[in-house]
């Protein structure tokens, strides 16, 4: 809001919600539906809670209306109520409702006095029917079901045979350490505050920013969705192998050669996998549609047979009899343990059977990639964070318990499998677990089917919730279809996940896609570890996790392990997954909506800025490191169009003072008035100014200062704006070409005061004349950039000309430097010195030395057309006349008041001969500029300081005569620092 608008506004027109001075404090009547007031009503000792609430929400009665309320209600609304915590005025008090509002929970307010009596169900319609899970059903069992998959049943014994016991221990240790460290990082982040839905996406997004969070979250969603199809296909394939007659189509037979045990391996038909896979997926989707309550009922039915099958495997290992063993099964034998300790990496066929002519050579890296899916699934609990009663307790305990349990089982199984069978048996028997199981192998088939179906169920449960959480954050508009209300089931997201799962089932063969799934999991784990590393390293005041067993070095190790394992598995799939995540990141940064979640990067930027500011110190900046930090003064010297907080060309000019966009501009404006009265107006104006700066694509910040007068406001700005060496060093303002208007008589004193304040504060000054004519980025300029270098300014004028040349609009221009010398000076020597100086500064410019008389008004102008000379002389004569009239008025006023000459509230001493000299000097300089630089794209000239003890009106006359008829002019004054240097 401008000062003109403030003056014309009615002080009595305040918003109805604004508190008025002298108004009687009445917390009950003033805020009918304020939750704080409702809660305060319960403080009355002499009344019940219901009566207090009824009283609190009683509407205001018009003046003169009859009061028929209950006497007890009168007591509540009387002195006793008004005295409660009156000291704190209208501040919101700490209470239950207020604390809930800080967590972002919706606080329903009853719309009628009966709202509280209708029960809590009416208050919370969205959460009354929501079922929340605990640690066991919400985290531990989902994680256990996801981790215990088909890899353990059909490939783990084969891995032990290929890598040996020692190599298998290394594989399990590497993969288990990765997931354990990720679980620790997950526990730390999850216990650092309330957690909404989205699981790892929510944690990563709030730590690394929305772009990283959405890119990793979508990749993790795709990994979960496609993993569901893998689990479904694994269950169907196991079922068809156990019950071959269930196949609808002919099965495929793989001939096995090159082994002592030559047995054909049957593979179910692709069409059988597709048909049964689609049916199973549809059944699982119906279960998911039943909600968390249905899933919690079905999940134990899948998990208990799995645990029973594992028990049968361990019993079978210990009960393996040597008197009637299966072929290759030795029972627990020390000889088998020794024989199987070392590795036996070799070439196999597609079925995993050793074959010298096979296509696949297995080594440690390949086995890590094969086994790692057996340890994934630690995010299954956090994926359902919106359905947990207490995320800060359930996620750490449930996730770590599932991780440690399964890792310990894998370590034990390595020793047992390596001691119970020969290496040849470990190679050739894909279902060794079924062969040694007690009492029947059918239990293992059931365990495999149910374990994979349980993992598929958890994937189809977690993936839609992850997608819905991403959509609810409203970052990508394209995901708005998947939004859900708080506590609702993500049905549309579930249908989309089911569609992806069915599409992958139809493909049937996921050998090319499955490594990418593992990459997505690892990418998510790396994101969680990096998030914890960043938050732990920065250690912001808000970083206070309840889980204390964490350290930034462990998180960094976990993230490094994830990246290493990704490249160990397949560098090509690693590149593909990183490329996909990068594409999503780029898309989100371009199309996504900006969101400020207080992520770790913002904290890192803040701490980096603080550290950099401290390292810069308060000493002078070396000229090689000097950057212009312009303070753009937006005061319009008049009125701007409505909703335009700054002159449009000021932002264009600010961009011209930066090299390749590097640097910062500070746009400031001043509101005249009292701060307490204009604080809200200042906030609104600052927001509007910042929006306008962003619209003009200018890198800068907006500041609005409220002060009694413009001069006081600017004096405060020039003293306090900035920190250390990041204070603004150049003040940029528009030349007040309209200062002669009758209603703007305060402009001369204000303008001169600003220049004097800048000189005292040692700030450079750039005054732009002809701002309306300043070109934008699309208006290419031709001709020259002319510098009238009169006084030493630290090289600022030379540097500004070079910055202008870096802009596309001025890149076709050439620089001309005009040095103004006294007539008796050695012009040629000065010209040679300036050329050498510019050469050492790496600046290309043509140098001219002009000799002009300082005090010889009888001499004519040096060249130029007669029209220009006539205009200059006419302006000179008019300025002389105005100064004489102003001086006469001052003398008359001084004689009448019996005081010395005063102007601008202070004594002045006028030397009329000196005034004439100044006028002639500016006339001569103006004539010279018009003679040599009439066609220049822009002219730069040194700014003369305001003469001491001269009225500000006189200085404005000097300046007006200097800038007369020059369309585009920069008046520059440097400061007591060099901004350029000759040395490298």
QUIQUIJO-V605353 format. One record per helix or strand of 3 or more residues. SS is the DSSP state (h for helix, s for strand). FROM is the first residue (numbers start at 0). LEN is the number of residues. If there is no record, write none. Layout:
BEGIN
ss=<SS SS>
from=<FROM FROM>
len=<LEN LEN>
END
This chain:
BEGIN
ss=<h h h h h h h h h h h h h h h s s h h h h h h h h h h h h h h h h s h s h s h h s h h s h s h s h s h h s h s>
from=<2 26 34 48 70 78 85 95 119 134 149 155 199 209 243 251 264 269 290 333 363 381 390 422 431 441 476 490 510 551 570 599 622 629 647 664 674 699 709 723 729 741 746 763 770 783 795 813 826 845 865 911 937 951 968>
len=<6 4 9 8 7 4 3 7 4 13 5 35 9 33 3 3 3 20 29 6 9 6 30 6 5 31 6 17 28 18 21 17 3 4 9 8 21 8 11 3 5 3 14 6 3 6 10 8 14 6 32 21 5 12 5>
END
